[in-house]
Amino acid sequence: MTDPGGAAGARAGRRRGRRIVLWRHGQTSWNLERRFQGSTDIELTETGLAQARRAARLLAALAPDAIVASDLRRAAVTAAELGAVTGIEVTHHTALRETYAGVWQGLTHDEIVARHGEEYAAWKRGEPVRRGGGELETEVADRAAPVVLRHADKLPDDGTLVVVSHGGTIRTTIGRLLGLEPHHWESLGGLSNCCWSVLGEGARGWRLLEHNAGTLPEPVLGDDT
């Protein structure tokens, strides 16, 4: 009598599926000052570099197959630490940069609320807002998510892609890949510096397996808090 599942069924049961690790860059001085960085090219602090080195050792245990990163220095340097540990060459994409936020960039959270309070409140309500005259969140997802999916499609069946990017870009990309409506993207909490989220390939598409992983819970010193 033939086993209805057979060897193929057993292999399918063991199949983990592809994974996407979305890793936020290490700490910068503007994170500490709660300044909206956006596309401004800010370097890591010494603490940020140490965070990247520690996280890289942890993520190397996932045996990634590919690493892609924003070309802004805070993300590129973070990614380089994982590249050095794994020997994998990092591919950089401008499409993985943080949200361009026009006149909001360089302002602290309190300055944004004081000068652009109505715009800030509308964004927090989930309305489509060009913060500071910059990009819509959906436009960020439009440029970033296809890059992530293109590289994920190149993975082996159980492969892992590490994407090194920024808090806002990671949130919008996760929202897009999970099929959430844009006004729900804010429900995904922010990532602490050098923490990551993991998406896994399921029968009905991508699903969120871990969020803000990598450390004990820490305050989120975000680009867009």
N, C-alpha and C positions, 0 to 999 in steps of 0.2 A: 504494500500500500504506500502511495506517495505522500510524503509530508506536505500538507497544503502550504505551509510557510516555506519550508525548505531552507537551503543555505542562504538564498537571497533575502528571505525574510529575516533570518538571524542577523545578516549584515546590516539590513535596514534598521533593525532594532538597536544596533550598536552605534549607528551613525549619529554623530554629534551635530553635524551641520556647520556651516560657516559662522564665524563670529566677527563682529566689528567692535573694536575698542576705541572709544572716542575720549581722548586724553587732553585735558586742559593744561596749558603751559604753567610754568612755575611763577612764583611771586615777582612782581615788579614794584618799583617805588610808587607808581600811580595806583596800584592796587591798595597799598597801605594808606594812601591819601584819599582813597575812594574817588579817584578821578576817572571819568569815562575815557577809556583809551581809544576805542574804536579802531580805526586803521592807522592811528599814530604808532610809529615804530619805536617802542620802548624796550629797553634791555631788562634782563633779569637782574634782581639783586643777588648778592652772595647767598642769601637764604634760598632764593628761587633756584639758583644753580644746584645747591645741595639737595633741594626737593627733587629736582629733575634726576639727579644721580641716584637717589634712593629709590624713586619710583621706577627708574629704568631697570634696576636690578630685580625688582618685583615683576615687572611686565615681561622681562626676558624669559621668565619661567613659563610664560604662555607659548613660547616658541613661535613668535609671529612670522608670517610668510612675507609680509610687505609692510612698509612704513611710509605714510604720506603725511605732509605737513604744510601748514601755512608758511609763506616765505617771510613773514614778519619775524624779527629776531627773537622775540620772547618764545615763539613756538618753534622756530628753526633750531635754536640752541637746545631747547628741551628735547626735541626729536633726535638731535645729534648724540645725546647721551645714550639713548636706546640703540641708535645705529652703531655706536662704538662697542657696546656690550654684545650685540648680536652679530655684528659684521654685515648687517643689511644696509644697503645704500638707501638714503632717504630721498623720496621724490617730493619736490615742492610745488605748490599750486597757489597762485594768487586768489583763486576762487575760494580758498579755505580761510581767507582773512576774516577778521572780525567785522561786524557791521560798521559801515561808514555812517557817522552820526553828525556830520556837519559842524554847526556851532556848539553842539554839546561836547565835542571832543576837547579834553583838557579841563573841563569844568568838574568840580566836585559834585557829589550827590546833592548837598545842600544848595549849591549854586544853581543846579538844574531846577530844583523844586522852586527856588525863589524867582528865577528868571523865566522859566517855562512851565509853570505849575499846571496850567490847563492841558498843555500838550502831554506832560508827564502823566497826569491823571487819566487822560484818554487812553494812553498806551497801557497803563495798568489795568484799565477796564477791558482790555482786549481789542480795542479798536485799531484799525490799520493806521498807523501814524509814521510819518517820515520824521523821526526824531532829529531835531536840529537841521531839518531840511535834507537829511540823508536817505538811506535805504529803508524800504519796508522790510519787515521780517520775512515776508513771503519771497521777496527778491533775494535775500540772503540764502534762503533755502533753495531757490531756483538755481543759484550758481554753485552752492556747496554740495547739495545732495547728489547731483549727477556725477560729480567727481568721486564721491565715496562709493556710489553704486558701481561705477565703471571699474574701479580697482577691486571691489568685492567680487565682481563677476569673473575676475582673473584668478581667484583663489582656487586651490584644490577643494574637494568636497568638504573636508573638515578643517579648512584653513582659517587663519586669523589675520585680519588687517588691523593695524594700529593707525589711527588718524589723530594727528596732533594739531589742535586748533585752539579756539577761544570760546569762552563761556556762552556768549550769545549765539555764535555760529553753531556750536555743538547742540544747543537746545533746539534751534530751529531745524537742524538736520535730523535730530531724533524725532521731533514732531512730524516732519514730513515722511520719514521712513516708517513710522508707526501708523501713518494714515490719520493722524489727529487733525481736527479742524484748527486753523491758525489761532482762533481766539482761546483755544485750550492749551497752547504751547507754554504759556506762563505757569501752568500747573506743574510743569517739570521744574523742580527746585534747581537752584544754581549749583555749579561745581566749585568746590574749594580748589585752590591752586594745586596743580599737579595730581588731582584726582581724576577719575575716569568713570565712564559708563560703558556697559557692555550690551550690545544687541546680538541676539542669536537668531539663526534662521529656523523658522518653524514651518509647519504645514500650510499656514495661511499668511506667510510673510514674516517680516522682522518683528521681534518682540523684545521688550526690555528685560534683561536678565539681572543687571546690577546698575545702580545709580549712585554717583558720588562716592565710589569705592576707593580704597587705597589707604585710608587713615581712620582714626577715630573721628567722630563728627567734629568739624571745625567751622568757625564762622566763614561765610562766603564773602570774600573781598572781591566783589564782582565788577565787571566792566559796566554793567547795566542794572545795578541794584537801585 
